[in-house]
Amino acid sequence: MSVLNFGIEPGSRSGLRPVWEEPPTRAGLAAKGVTLTLVCLAVLFPVWVVVVTSLSSVKTITETGGLVVIPRGVTFIHYQELLGGGQVSRATLVSVGVTVVGTLFSMVVSVLCAYGLSRPGSVLHRPILLVIVATMFFGAGLIPTYLVVQGLGLTDTYLSLILPSALNVFNILVLRAFFMGTAQELIESARIDGAGDLRILWRIVMPLSRAVLAVITLFYAVGYWSAWFNASIYLSDPDMMPLQNVMQQLVIKQQRPTGLSQAINTGHLSPLAIQMAVMVLALLPVAVLSPFVQRHFKRGMLTGAVKG
């Protein structure tokens, strides 16, 4: 029996501990538990304060003198006012639209590019790959990029929030490495049956690459949702600004949302709670989607990075 376990200690946790690795002591386990607990508290406590403050009434915030730690007088009035129409609700719709359209466009182009570069027989795939990789180390800079966007007539349009950052070379390389690991027998059998490249990609390669596709989709979605720099230099109309830019104006520049100034002046709403509520709205989509994609991270990123 000792010959068949290949150096794995049978009584170890999950049967995966090598025989040369000493079992952890109780003090070591306790220290790990305390450290992880402190790290989790350090990460979650600021989020907790932001959420609780956004749900607090004006009276509670006034009594505490600022940020609220213990929830009292919970109310959703600040969210109702923000999402009831006006600058924040419009900016939220802009961010959702840009994220959905931009992620879909980026994934389509990235998948097609990565699949073409993963086929050894594709035309000029090696020179094209070198050119793409070179862009990771050499960039044109902000001014030439702005001149190109301006020359194409994309300023003050939502396309300026999508096209300049539509492709990420790292994501393409990860997809390419994963596609190269697809069994050639499946592809050759599909070609014998008369399937073309697009059909092979759609029917064989993509179903086998769900893990890496989920991870790359999340990367693109988070990038579009969190982006604010492109809007700050390409858009001049305040009504076209996405949520991140509105949050910057409210939190950093201490501006008040359009249409809520009177409610804030009369004490009906708290400016601090308004700021915290906007931060929660900006954080909520990423916090909701990340757990569903988390299980694909190890298989999608590590496998895609090692292959090829």
C-alpha positions as CSV (number, residue, x, y, z in Angstrom):
1,M,0.0,0.0,0.0
2,S,2.9,2.3,0.8
3,V,4.2,1.8,-2.8
4,L,0.9,2.9,-4.4
5,N,0.4,6.2,-2.6
6,F,3.4,7.8,-4.4
7,G,4.6,9.7,-1.4
8,I,1.2,10.9,-0.2
9,E,0.4,10.5,3.4
10,P,-2.9,8.6,3.8
11,G,-3.9,10.3,7.0
12,S,-3.3,13.8,5.8
13,R,-5.9,16.3,5.0
14,S,-7.7,15.3,1.8
15,G,-4.9,12.7,1.4
16,L,-2.8,15.3,-0.5
17,R,0.0,16.1,2.0
18,P,3.4,14.8,1.0
19,V,5.1,12.6,3.5
20,W,8.1,15.0,3.8
21,E,5.8,17.9,4.8
22,E,5.3,18.1,8.6
23,P,1.7,18.4,9.8
24,P,0.8,21.8,11.1
25,T,0.8,22.4,14.8
26,R,-2.1,23.8,16.7
27,A,-0.3,27.0,17.2
28,G,0.4,27.3,13.5
29,L,-3.3,26.6,12.6
30,A,-4.4,29.2,15.2
31,A,-2.0,31.8,13.9
32,K,-3.3,31.2,10.3
33,G,-6.9,31.5,11.5
34,V,-6.2,34.7,13.3
35,T,-4.3,36.2,10.4
36,L,-7.0,35.3,7.9
37,T,-9.6,36.7,10.2
38,L,-7.8,40.0,10.6
39,V,-7.2,40.3,6.8
40,C,-10.9,39.7,6.1
41,L,-11.9,42.3,8.7
42,A,-9.5,44.8,7.2
43,V,-11.1,44.2,3.8
44,L,-14.7,44.0,4.8
45,F,-14.9,46.7,7.5
46,P,-14.6,49.7,5.1
47,V,-17.2,48.1,2.9
48,W,-19.5,47.6,5.9
49,V,-19.1,51.2,6.9
50,V,-19.9,52.5,3.4
51,V,-23.0,50.3,3.1
52,V,-24.3,51.1,6.6
53,T,-23.8,54.8,6.1
54,S,-25.6,54.7,2.8
55,L,-28.6,53.1,4.6
56,S,-28.6,55.5,7.6
57,S,-31.0,58.3,8.1
58,V,-30.0,61.9,8.3
59,K,-30.6,61.9,12.1
60,T,-28.3,58.9,12.6
61,I,-25.5,60.4,10.5
62,T,-25.9,63.8,12.4
63,E,-25.8,62.0,15.8
64,T,-22.6,60.0,14.9
65,G,-20.9,63.0,13.4
66,G,-20.1,61.2,10.1
67,L,-19.6,57.6,9.1
68,V,-21.9,55.1,10.8
69,V,-20.6,51.7,12.0
70,I,-23.6,50.3,13.9
71,P,-26.8,50.4,11.8
72,R,-29.7,52.5,13.3
73,G,-32.7,53.9,11.6
74,V,-32.1,52.0,8.3
75,T,-33.7,53.7,5.3
76,F,-33.5,53.3,1.5
77,I,-34.5,56.9,0.8
78,H,-31.1,57.8,-0.6
79,Y,-31.2,55.0,-3.1
80,Q,-34.8,55.8,-4.0
81,E,-33.8,59.4,-4.7
82,L,-30.7,58.5,-6.7
83,L,-32.4,55.9,-8.8
84,G,-35.7,57.8,-9.2
85,G,-34.3,59.8,-12.1
86,G,-31.6,62.4,-12.6
87,Q,-27.9,62.4,-13.0
88,V,-27.0,59.2,-11.1
89,S,-29.7,57.0,-12.7
90,R,-28.8,58.2,-16.2
91,A,-25.1,57.6,-15.5
92,T,-25.9,54.1,-14.2
93,L,-27.7,53.3,-17.5
94,V,-24.8,54.6,-19.5
95,S,-22.3,52.4,-17.5
96,V,-24.5,49.4,-18.0
97,G,-24.9,49.9,-21.7
98,V,-21.2,50.6,-22.3
99,T,-20.3,47.6,-20.2
100,V,-22.6,45.2,-22.0
101,V,-21.9,46.4,-25.5
102,G,-18.2,46.8,-24.9
103,T,-17.7,43.4,-23.3
104,L,-19.6,41.7,-26.1
105,F,-17.6,43.4,-28.8
106,S,-14.3,42.8,-27.0
107,M,-15.0,39.1,-26.5
108,V,-16.0,38.6,-30.1
109,V,-12.9,40.2,-31.5
110,S,-10.6,38.7,-28.9
111,V,-11.9,35.1,-29.4
112,L,-11.6,35.4,-33.2
113,C,-8.1,36.9,-33.0
114,A,-6.9,34.3,-30.4
115,Y,-8.4,31.4,-32.4
116,G,-6.7,32.6,-35.6
117,L,-3.4,33.0,-33.9
118,S,-3.7,29.6,-32.3
119,R,-3.9,27.8,-35.6
120,P,-0.3,27.0,-36.9
121,G,-1.4,27.0,-40.5
122,S,-3.1,30.4,-40.5
123,V,-1.6,33.0,-42.8
124,L,1.1,35.3,-41.3
125,H,0.0,34.2,-37.8
126,R,3.6,34.5,-36.5
127,P,4.3,38.1,-37.7
128,I,0.9,39.2,-36.5
129,L,1.5,37.7,-33.1
130,L,4.8,39.5,-32.8
131,V,3.2,42.8,-33.7
132,I,0.4,42.3,-31.1
133,V,2.9,41.3,-28.4
134,A,5.0,44.4,-29.2
135,T,2.1,46.6,-28.3
136,M,2.4,45.4,-24.7
137,F,5.8,47.1,-24.4
138,F,5.5,50.0,-26.8
139,G,2.5,52.4,-26.8
140,A,1.8,55.5,-28.9
141,G,0.9,57.6,-25.9
142,L,-2.1,59.7,-24.9
143,I,-1.8,62.5,-27.4
144,P,-1.5,60.3,-30.5
145,T,-4.4,58.2,-29.2
146,Y,-6.5,61.3,-28.7
147,L,-5.7,62.6,-32.1
148,V,-6.7,59.3,-33.7
149,V,-10.0,59.2,-31.8
150,Q,-10.7,62.9,-32.7
151,G,-9.8,62.2,-36.4
152,L,-12.2,59.4,-36.5
153,G,-15.0,61.6,-35.2
154,L,-15.5,59.6,-32.1
155,T,-15.3,62.3,-29.5
156,D,-18.5,63.0,-27.6
157,T,-19.8,59.6,-28.6
158,Y,-20.1,56.4,-26.6
159,L,-17.9,54.6,-29.1
160,S,-14.9,56.6,-27.6
161,L,-15.5,54.6,-24.4
162,I,-15.4,51.3,-26.1
163,L,-13.0,51.2,-29.2
164,P,-9.8,52.7,-27.7
165,S,-9.8,50.0,-25.0
166,A,-11.6,47.2,-26.8
167,L,-8.7,44.8,-26.9
168,N,-6.3,43.6,-24.2
169,V,-3.2,41.8,-25.5
170,F,-2.8,39.8,-22.3
171,N,-6.4,38.4,-22.6
172,I,-5.8,37.5,-26.2
173,L,-2.6,35.6,-25.3
174,V,-4.4,33.7,-22.5
175,L,-7.2,32.7,-24.9
176,R,-4.7,31.7,-27.6
177,A,-2.8,29.5,-25.1
178,F,-6.0,27.8,-24.0
179,F,-7.2,27.3,-27.6
180,M,-3.9,25.7,-28.5
181,G,-4.5,23.0,-25.9
182,T,-7.7,21.8,-27.6
183,A,-7.3,18.2,-28.8
184,Q,-6.3,18.2,-32.4
185,E,-8.1,14.9,-32.9
186,L,-11.5,16.7,-32.3
187,I,-10.6,19.5,-34.8
188,E,-9.4,17.1,-37.5
189,S,-12.5,14.9,-37.1
190,A,-14.7,17.9,-37.5
191,R,-12.8,19.0,-40.7
192,I,-13.3,15.5,-42.1
193,D,-17.0,15.9,-41.5
194,G,-16.9,19.2,-43.5
195,A,-16.9,21.7,-40.7
196,G,-15.3,25.1,-41.3
197,D,-13.2,27.2,-38.9
198,L,-16.1,29.2,-37.5
199,R,-18.2,26.1,-36.9
200,I,-15.2,24.4,-35.2
201,L,-14.7,27.4,-33.0
202,W,-18.4,27.6,-32.1
203,R,-19.2,23.9,-31.7
204,I,-15.9,22.5,-30.3
205,V,-13.4,25.0,-29.1
206,M,-15.6,27.5,-27.2
207,P,-17.6,24.8,-25.3
208,L,-14.3,23.3,-24.1
209,S,-13.1,26.7,-23.1
210,R,-15.9,27.9,-20.9
211,A,-13.6,28.5,-17.9
212,V,-11.2,30.8,-19.6
213,L,-14.1,32.6,-21.5
214,A,-15.9,33.3,-18.2
215,V,-12.7,34.7,-16.6
216,I,-11.8,36.9,-19.6
217,T,-15.4,38.1,-19.9
218,L,-15.3,39.2,-16.2
219,F,-12.0,41.0,-16.9
220,Y,-13.4,43.0,-19.8
221,A,-16.7,43.7,-17.9
222,V,-14.9,45.0,-14.8
223,G,-12.6,47.1,-17.0
224,Y,-15.5,48.8,-18.8
225,W,-17.5,49.2,-15.6
226,S,-14.6,50.8,-13.7
227,A,-13.3,52.9,-16.5
228,W,-13.4,56.7,-16.1
229,F,-10.4,58.1,-17.8
230,N,-11.6,57.8,-21.4
231,A,-14.9,59.5,-20.5
232,S,-13.0,62.4,-18.8
233,I,-11.0,63.2,-22.0
234,Y,-13.3,62.2,-24.8
235,L,-16.7,63.4,-23.4
236,S,-17.6,67.0,-22.8
237,D,-21.4,66.5,-22.2
238,P,-22.1,65.9,-18.5
239,D,-25.3,64.0,-19.4
240,M,-23.2,61.4,-21.2
241,M,-20.9,60.7,-18.3
242,P,-20.8,57.1,-16.8
243,L,-21.3,56.3,-13.2
244,Q,-17.6,56.2,-12.3
245,N,-17.2,59.8,-13.4
246,V,-20.3,60.9,-11.5
247,M,-19.0,59.2,-8.4
248,Q,-15.7,61.1,-8.8
249,Q,-17.5,64.4,-9.0
250,L,-19.6,63.6,-5.9
251,V,-17.0,62.0,-3.7
252,I,-13.7,63.8,-4.7
253,K,-15.0,67.2,-6.0
254,Q,-17.8,67.3,-3.4
255,Q,-20.4,68.2,-6.1
256,R,-24.1,67.6,-5.4
257,P,-26.2,65.4,-7.8
258,T,-28.4,67.3,-10.2
259,G,-31.9,67.6,-8.9
260,L,-31.1,66.7,-5.2
261,S,-29.6,70.0,-4.1
262,Q,-32.8,71.3,-2.6
263,A,-33.5,68.0,-0.7
264,I,-29.9,68.2,0.7
265,N,-30.2,71.9,1.7
266,T,-33.5,71.3,3.5
267,G,-32.0,68.3,5.5
268,H,-34.2,65.7,3.8
269,L,-31.1,63.9,2.5
270,S,-27.6,63.6,3.7
271,P,-24.8,64.5,1.3
272,L,-22.5,61.9,3.0
273,A,-25.1,59.1,2.6
274,I,-25.6,60.1,-1.1
275,Q,-21.8,59.7,-1.6
276,M,-21.8,56.3,0.1
277,A,-24.8,55.2,-1.9
278,V,-23.2,56.1,-5.2
279,M,-20.1,54.1,-4.1
280,V,-22.3,51.1,-3.3
281,L,-23.9,51.3,-6.7
282,A,-20.5,51.3,-8.4
283,L,-19.3,48.4,-6.3
284,L,-22.4,46.2,-6.4
285,P,-22.2,44.6,-10.0
286,V,-18.6,43.5,-9.5
287,A,-19.4,42.1,-6.0
288,V,-22.4,40.2,-7.3
289,L,-20.8,38.7,-10.4
290,S,-17.3,37.8,-9.0
291,P,-18.5,34.8,-6.9
292,F,-20.1,33.1,-9.9
293,V,-16.8,33.4,-11.9
294,Q,-14.5,32.7,-9.0
295,R,-14.6,28.9,-9.5
296,H,-13.3,29.3,-13.0
297,F,-10.2,31.4,-12.1
298,K,-7.8,28.6,-11.3
299,R,-8.7,26.5,-14.3
300,G,-9.2,29.4,-16.7
301,M,-6.2,31.5,-15.9
302,L,-3.5,29.0,-14.7
303,T,-4.3,26.5,-17.4
304,G,-4.5,29.1,-20.1
305,A,-1.2,30.7,-19.0
306,V,0.7,27.4,-18.8
307,K,-0.4,25.9,-22.1
308,G,1.3,26.9,-25.4
